Amino acid sequence: MRCLLSQDWIPHVAAIYCSTEQKAVDGAEMLSAALGLPFSPVAALGENDRSTTGYLPKTEFEATANAFFARPCESIRGWERAIDAQARIRGAVEQIGSTAPGVGPIVVVSHGGVGTLLLCHLKGVPISRMEEQPGATGGNYFLFHMPTSTLVHGWKPIEALARETGGG
């Protein structure tokens, strides 16, 4: 988040939104404190509902996530279907785009699976784990214009921002 805060467009941010899950709220709080802007939690920006299985060991989770993305019209082990999660996320982002205050950039802090489903929509490709954020630690972003949903660029690691600008 410190790398993100060093970007020249950050002072122009008009609004901050996040999922209601703690990790996203923590990121939004950091941006909010640095920019002096409130943030708005939006439940519909949360990961797919996986409450039927709860925590799964890594190997089992990866296999289930693979099936979730490979068979988006099915509920895998009782999880929310990928097509339903994608529609929910798309609706939340469209609502944000149509109601956000100001005219500057909007930051949405959420989760990798959420981003993957949104990115598939923006690219006009079928739901696939091939569009998942790179790396194993998260900390990636992509950029698109609203209301046209025009993708500017796909996933980029936030840490690369520090290398590009000499920040950290």
Solvent accessible surface area in square Angstrom, and as a share of the most:
residue,aa,sasa,rsa
1,M,61,0.27
2,R,175,0.64
3,C,19,0.12
4,L,12,0.06
5,L,49,0.24
6,S,56,0.36
7,Q,19,0.08
8,D,121,0.63
9,W,82,0.29
10,I,3,0.02
11,P,97,0.61
12,H,124,0.55
13,V,11,0.06
14,A,22,0.17
15,A,8,0.06
16,I,2,0.01
17,Y,22,0.08
18,C,0,0.00
19,S,0,0.00
20,T,75,0.43
21,E,68,0.30
22,Q,118,0.53
23,K,158,0.67
24,A,2,0.01
25,V,24,0.14
26,D,64,0.33
27,G,7,0.07
28,A,0,0.00
29,E,83,0.37
30,M,85,0.38
31,L,0,0.00
32,S,18,0.12
33,A,87,0.67
34,A,61,0.47
35,L,45,0.22
36,G,68,0.65
37,L,47,0.24
38,P,110,0.69
39,F,50,0.21
40,S,47,0.30
41,P,73,0.46
42,V,37,0.21
43,A,75,0.58
44,A,31,0.24
45,L,1,0.00
46,G,6,0.05
47,E,35,0.16
48,N,12,0.06
49,D,79,0.41
50,R,78,0.29
51,S,88,0.57
52,T,90,0.52
53,T,32,0.18
54,G,44,0.43
55,Y,193,0.73
56,L,17,0.08
57,P,77,0.48
58,K,150,0.63
59,T,115,0.67
60,E,65,0.29
61,F,58,0.24
62,E,54,0.24
63,A,61,0.47
64,T,7,0.04
65,A,4,0.03
66,N,78,0.40
67,A,18,0.14
68,F,5,0.02
69,F,13,0.05
70,A,77,0.60
71,R,113,0.41
72,P,29,0.18
73,C,81,0.48
74,E,83,0.37
75,S,60,0.39
76,I,11,0.05
77,R,117,0.43
78,G,44,0.42
79,W,5,0.02
80,E,39,0.17
81,R,82,0.30
82,A,0,0.00
83,I,56,0.29
84,D,58,0.30
85,A,0,0.00
86,Q,23,0.10
87,A,55,0.42
88,R,68,0.25
89,I,0,0.00
90,R,84,0.31
91,G,35,0.34
92,A,8,0.07
93,V,10,0.06
94,E,84,0.38
95,Q,109,0.48
96,I,7,0.04
97,G,27,0.26
98,S,88,0.57
99,T,81,0.47
100,A,20,0.16
101,P,85,0.54
102,G,61,0.59
103,V,158,0.91
104,G,26,0.25
105,P,50,0.31
106,I,59,0.30
107,V,14,0.08
108,V,58,0.33
109,V,22,0.13
110,S,35,0.23
111,H,23,0.10
112,G,17,0.17
113,G,18,0.17
114,V,5,0.03
115,G,9,0.09
116,T,0,0.00
117,L,2,0.01
118,L,15,0.07
119,L,2,0.01
120,C,0,0.00
121,H,60,0.27
122,L,22,0.11
123,K,91,0.39
124,G,68,0.65
125,V,57,0.33
126,P,113,0.71
127,I,20,0.10
128,S,31,0.20
129,R,52,0.19
130,M,173,0.77
131,E,30,0.14
132,E,67,0.30
133,Q,35,0.16
134,P,67,0.42
135,G,72,0.69
136,A,107,0.83
137,T,128,0.74
138,G,22,0.21
139,G,35,0.34
140,N,22,0.11
141,Y,46,0.18
142,F,33,0.14
143,L,83,0.42
144,F,40,0.17
145,H,107,0.48
146,M,59,0.26
147,P,121,0.76
148,T,97,0.56
149,S,32,0.21
150,T,73,0.42
151,L,47,0.23
152,V,71,0.41
153,H,38,0.17
154,G,23,0.23
155,W,46,0.16
156,K,81,0.34
157,P,51,0.32
158,I,19,0.10
159,E,86,0.39
160,A,16,0.13
161,L,8,0.04
162,A,13,0.10
163,R,174,0.63
164,E,123,0.55
165,T,78,0.45
166,G,70,0.68
167,G,35,0.33
168,G,66,0.64
